[in-house]
Amino acid sequence: MNADVSRFVARDMAPARSPPVAAAGLWRWLRHNLFQNAASTFLTLTGLGFIALLAPPLWRFLVSDAVWHGGPSACVAASGACWTFIAQKLPFLTYGSYPEAQRWRVDVVVLAGFALIVWLLSPRLAHRNLAAGLFFVAFPVAALVLLHGAPALGLATIDTSLWGGIFVTLLLGLSGIVFSLPLGTALALARRSKLPLIRFAAALFIETVRGVPFITVLFLANFMLPLFVPVTWEPDRLLRPMIGTALFGAAYMAEVVRGGLQALPRGQTEAARALGLSPWASLRRVVLPQALTIVIPGIVNSFIGLFKDTTLVSIVGIFDFLGAAEAARADPKWQGPSIATTGYIFAALFYFCCCYAMSRWSQGLERRLRHGPET
Amino acid sequence: MTTRISLALVTLTAMATLAGVAHATSTLDTVKQRGMLQCGVETSLPGFGIPDDKGNWTGLDVDTCRAVATAVFGDPTKVKFVPLTPKDRFTALQSGEIDMLSRDTTWTQSRQSAQGLLFTGVNYYDGQGFMVRKSLGVTSALKLNGASICVQQGSTSEQNLADYFQTHHMTFKPVNFDNADAIIKAYDSGRCDALTTDASGLASERLKLGNPADHIILPEIISKEPLGPSVRKGDDQWFDIVQWSLFAMIDAEELGVTQANVDTMMKSTNPAIKRLLGVEGDYGKTMGLTNDWAYNIIKKVGNYGEVFERNVGSGSPLKLKRGLNQLWNKGGILYAPPLD
């Protein structure tokens, strides 16, 4: 019996055959993603048409006709981008009028800040609490001393009127982000407080700040403040928009965080209290971690908006990156027809890279928090 | 209620007193104490006030600030430049945030009587003109009836434009922007038929256009625009210093004293040069300065002609002619009182 069966049963596995052409590989991918039906075929072809239309002139403007070397005279008749303009103006676009011999101080601060952010945001690195402490307490103080100067330490004072460029944009964006999240969370909690006075004060602040355009906040901070304080106080011209940005960001952040708090079932707080956690501990260990996780997309959205809003400070005479780009463009030494366009393309690239990095990081964070060991 | 009101009153009084005290000390003392002159300049106007590749401020208005800093400290680098928009320039001066304003500002009666400004002189005589596309076929501003015109908000240009069209019984559509860059962009993209601003501005804005040769500046000059530095009212000594720093540069050009020859000029027998350079008399001391104040300005910043050529004239991309800004004895209207 056994011998009979063995005659019909194959001893070896049949070799795997590749799937039909129509269901595998590139062909399947194309069918599935680009030409699934008439509508998608139409969209694909239209898209390809647009690319065919736009790519050659873009390539010509950005690469083949572009001017890569030389001085201002090289760009006078250029039909492509004038990259040499960016190269020559890069120090100004990066540091503004910060004295050349002292620019290493900016480099140190930016690199240290970047390293701390990476440390803080990478889940695999150890001692992240230490990183948080360094970043939120030690770093701002050290950065201020290094950037502004301390004659006692042999560092010459560099007035903020000389600060400018990418460095000021990063400073405004980062200070806005760092202050708006804790401040916004506090405001959101205050708005849900049981004490009417606190609730009312928080609501008043949020609604007032959200009710006026950012430009108005900047103008108020810039023009009104000096008229109301004695001449000797004279708040710094860079500090004013920094405060304005942080307060404006906080008001929006408060509403985002409040959304997260409201999405959380009451049972969470009640269960935490029933387990004997103090109100503070239940807030810190149970409510906030969950509420903030829910609204990560909203928080990062606010961060990105805030970062881009910092460009508005150029209207109150601060040379942020875009302001510096405008001033560079106005320089009569550089007269080519493509100077302005080149400047704006470079600015767009810079802002896109920063915002895209933030967006990618938030997506990664969401994935980790959703599937990670914590939940 | 009463307590609250009195509390508010006390606070207000305290603030007023503090502010009063701050104003009572002389501007010169404040500047010396700070070790730095704070000067309001434009955010970026080629030839007048703009940061260069290295981020150093350059321009005619900027050098006017440097001259005052040199008169006070003997050092042209002791200036903090505060870039100001047209809207916040007067507030900044009134609030004491800057010691002087040197920012493409036209001397007018209302600014002096109502805004609390005191103009100390004129460092550039300008006038408002128009720029149009050649293809428009317009050769005179009188043919601009019904045109849309780009103009800077809150400037004297806006008022002059309205006056000019009203006088000539013409209509126009204003297209307003609050900074020079926005105006030139709008004009270049075809938002308006003509662009109006001071003639010096037109020359520099024209360089920014896609093809400068396609645009012409019309011959009509429709206004007087004496541009000059200004100070807050109420400090005559400071007014004198700012005023005579500019006059010294103009007198130096008239007397033929230049950055290069100022040291040999110290030995000059011409009494006017002797007084200017502080070899004779106590002209600096009477203003609270040292007697070599004007020597320092000429040595470290230059005379008016040199500053003009370097920033807006033949030594610059703008290539503006001296025109009205030539000395009175050479066909212009530049005239400084004698240093005597």
HADDOCK unambig.tbl for C-alpha pairs under 7 A between the chains (distance, minus, plus):
assign (segid A and resid 89 and name CA) (segid B and resid 53 and name CA) 5.53 0.50 0.50
assign (segid A and resid 91 and name CA) (segid B and resid 54 and name CA) 6.94 0.50 0.50
assign (segid A and resid 92 and name CA) (segid B and resid 53 and name CA) 6.04 0.50 0.50
assign (segid A and resid 92 and name CA) (segid B and resid 54 and name CA) 5.78 0.50 0.50
assign (segid A and resid 92 and name CA) (segid B and resid 55 and name CA) 5.56 0.50 0.50
assign (segid A and resid 96 and name CA) (segid B and resid 55 and name CA) 5.67 0.50 0.50
assign (segid A and resid 97 and name CA) (segid B and resid 54 and name CA) 6.82 0.50 0.50
assign (segid A and resid 97 and name CA) (segid B and resid 55 and name CA) 4.05 0.50 0.50
assign (segid A and resid 97 and name CA) (segid B and resid 56 and name CA) 6.19 0.50 0.50
assign (segid A and resid 161 and name CA) (segid B and resid 81 and name CA) 6.96 0.50 0.50
assign (segid A and resid 161 and name CA) (segid B and resid 82 and name CA) 6.53 0.50 0.50
assign (segid A and resid 223 and name CA) (segid B and resid 88 and name CA) 6.77 0.50 0.50
assign (segid A and resid 223 and name CA) (segid B and resid 91 and name CA) 6.77 0.50 0.50
assign (segid A and resid 226 and name CA) (segid B and resid 95 and name CA) 6.22 0.50 0.50
assign (segid A and resid 227 and name CA) (segid B and resid 95 and name CA) 5.72 0.50 0.50
assign (segid A and resid 230 and name CA) (segid B and resid 15 and name CA) 6.29 0.50 0.50
assign (segid A and resid 230 and name CA) (segid B and resid 18 and name CA) 6.01 0.50 0.50
assign (segid A and resid 230 and name CA) (segid B and resid 19 and name CA) 4.85 0.50 0.50
assign (segid A and resid 231 and name CA) (segid B and resid 19 and name CA) 5.93 0.50 0.50
assign (segid A and resid 231 and name CA) (segid B and resid 22 and name CA) 6.33 0.50 0.50
assign (segid A and resid 231 and name CA) (segid B and resid 95 and name CA) 6.68 0.50 0.50
assign (segid A and resid 231 and name CA) (segid B and resid 96 and name CA) 6.16 0.50 0.50
assign (segid A and resid 232 and name CA) (segid B and resid 22 and name CA) 6.73 0.50 0.50
assign (segid A and resid 234 and name CA) (segid B and resid 97 and name CA) 6.93 0.50 0.50
assign (segid A and resid 316 and name CA) (segid B and resid 85 and name CA) 6.71 0.50 0.50
assign (segid A and resid 317 and name CA) (segid B and resid 43 and name CA) 6.18 0.50 0.50
assign (segid A and resid 317 and name CA) (segid B and resid 83 and name CA) 5.33 0.50 0.50
assign (segid A and resid 317 and name CA) (segid B and resid 84 and name CA) 5.39 0.50 0.50
assign (segid A and resid 317 and name CA) (segid B and resid 85 and name CA) 6.26 0.50 0.50
assign (segid A and resid 327 and name CA) (segid B and resid 44 and name CA) 5.51 0.50 0.50
assign (segid A and resid 327 and name CA) (segid B and resid 50 and name CA) 6.90 0.50 0.50
assign (segid A and resid 327 and name CA) (segid B and resid 51 and name CA) 6.99 0.50 0.50
assign (segid A and resid 330 and name CA) (segid B and resid 44 and name CA) 6.78 0.50 0.50
assign (segid A and resid 330 and name CA) (segid B and resid 46 and name CA) 6.49 0.50 0.50
assign (segid A and resid 331 and name CA) (segid B and resid 46 and name CA) 5.99 0.50 0.50
assign (segid A and resid 332 and name CA) (segid B and resid 46 and name CA) 5.92 0.50 0.50
assign (segid A and resid 332 and name CA) (segid B and resid 204 and name CA) 6.99 0.50 0.50
assign (segid A and resid 332 and name CA) (segid B and resid 317 and name CA) 5.96 0.50 0.50
assign (segid A and resid 333 and name CA) (segid B and resid 317 and name CA) 6.10 0.50 0.50
assign (segid A and resid 335 and name CA) (segid B and resid 207 and name CA) 6.04 0.50 0.50
assign (segid A and resid 335 and name CA) (segid B and resid 208 and name CA) 6.11 0.50 0.50
assign (segid A and resid 337 and name CA) (segid B and resid 209 and name CA) 6.65 0.50 0.50
assign (segid A and resid 337 and name CA) (segid B and resid 210 and name CA) 4.52 0.50 0.50
assign (segid A and resid 337 and name CA) (segid B and resid 211 and name CA) 6.80 0.50 0.50
